[in-house]
Amino acid sequence: MERSCFLDSLPFPIVFVSSGGIIEDCNLLFAKLIEGAISGVAIESLFERWEALDDRLVTAFFRDRCFLLFASDPGDGEQDRHAYVVFDGSFVQRMQQQISDLEQELDAVMEISNDVIYITDREGVTLKTNSAIQRFTGYPKQCYINHNVKDLIARGLMKTSITLKVLEQKKPVNYIYTSSYLTDNKRFATGMPILNEAGEIAKVITNVRDLTELNQFYNELKKALELNQQYRKELEKLKAKRIDPDVIVNSRSMLEIYDVADRIADVDATVLILGETGAGKDVLARHIYRVSCRSEQGEFIKINCGAIPHDLLESELFGYEAGAFTGASRTGKPGLFELAHQGVLFLDEVGELPLPLQVKLLRVLQEKQIQRIGATKPKDIDVRLIAATNRDLKQMVKQGSFREDLYYRLNVIPLFIPPLRERKEDILPLVRSVLHKLNRQYNTAKKLDRAVESFFYQYAWPGNVRELTNLIERLILTVPSDVIGLADLPTEYREQDEPGSAAASAHTKVMTLKEAAEIAEREILAIAMRKYNSTYKMAEELGTSQATIVRKLKKYKL
């Protein structure tokens, strides 16, 4: 009786069980907490779930509630029985749930990694690994869990183990090795020891990365960057071809010439540009250089072979060594061929080269070598040559003033620029481009009236683009008014516009009826524009519709 009163006075539930787990006694708190708690009943049968955490601690579940049962030490003579003190185990349940959640998160993090993550205890027994190990070794992760790494190496499931190195050296270990399972890929492994409070190794975590895959990604990225750089250069070239500020072409013949120039820009064949003085040979040569790969490697060097005395031309082209002749620089001087290394050398007026120099030029083209004046050894050069002339080289070859072998060396890619009078579609666009450029240069706002534009269109331009540019510059600088009219033209040009003058009868040559009709139509429209201020009045006087007048004016760029 006294024992029961004592048990009931305790502030916590308590139960006594035999060594076989049969209830022998309990207090009222335990009986109220756990219904059916009577002597002679197995304690585990009272609970829905019974989990022994160790020899003295148990978690048990009753009606979705968690309890923690702590077994007391049996007293002397009571080895066949012990008591359980019962506590609320909800916090234990929460802790277990948190641990379970953390384990799930850890598994998810490990599975999402492309690297192998491998965890062992202090004895080298595998606790966890991820599915990436199958891609590395060919075996699923289930073959590794709960197995010691030494046994795995002996069975051939592993070639080597960083875990053993970490356990042996008791510090982090980095190691590069070559796999011999499915491939010969290179692997980079990092082993990290996890220490307990006593400073001893509790676990080892290893990360293994496939370097071959990374190298492959790096090489692919490098190729992509190189390809991107190549595309960027190509786009810049295309952009240069389209917006070259020095190139103004509208006529079909010039568009074809520049199309050919764009296509041969990146080859090293010699180009021979033919055409009258002032037709734009220099502009074409610079365009070929600008859109070529050589514009990124070397310079564009130009020399006018007719502007330098013959006795100085050789030293300018090929250079000279120190003391090569009287008056020579003490340090010597590189020639234009050397300055144009990996770039372009433009020989303007190549027909003016004396015969002795033609021989040396031929050798350069054949052997890709030059020799300075006074030098004893030749020097290799990498130069693309572009030549230009307004002379008839074929006729000069017949006369013996130009070497035939050099002519064929130069004439690999001939480009003939027609005179401005034969490509009238280019005249007005050139006029507007030159006017805009010179207005910006001289900070003016000059304009040409339609009558002047009509004159420019009809004029023969014997000096070609150079004459046109010089005339516009002269008018901008000398005419005080902002609008330049026919009366402002120099006397020699106004005389060309008189009836019966050479300009007025410029179209007396034989041409097709279509060409003659277009010339006549344009001149009539130009006259009507001078006389009438509206397209409606022009249409009325010319006996056609206003829409037709507008279309024709646009066609002839009036």
Secondary structure, DSSP 8 states (H G I E B T S, - for coil): -HHHHHHHHSSS-EEEEETTSBEEEE-HHHHHHSTT--TTSBGGGGSSEEEESSSSEEEEEETTEEEEEEE----TT-TTEEEEEEEE-HHHHHHHHHHHHHHHHHHHHHHH-SSEEEEEETT-BEEEE-THHHHHHSS-GGGTTTSBHHHHHHHTS-S--HHHHHHHHTS-EEEEEE--SSS--EEEEEEEEEE-TTS-EEEEEEEEEEHHHHHHHHHHHHHHHHHHHHHHHHHHHHHHHHH-TT----SHHHHHHHHHHHHTTTS---EEEEE-TTSSHHHHHHHHHHTSGGGGTS-EEEEETTTS-HHHHHHHHHEE-TTSSTT--TT-EE-HHHHTTTSEEEEETGGG--HHHHHHHHHHHHHSEE--BT-SS-EE---EEEEEESS-HHHHHHHTSS-HHHHHHHTTEEEEE--GGG-GGGHHHHHHHHHHHHHHHHT---EE-HHHHHHHHH---TTHHHHHHHHHHHHHHH--SSEE-GGGS-HHHHHHTSTTSTTTTTT-S---HHHHHHHHHHHHHHHHHHH-SSHHHHHHHHTS-HHHHHHHHHHTT-
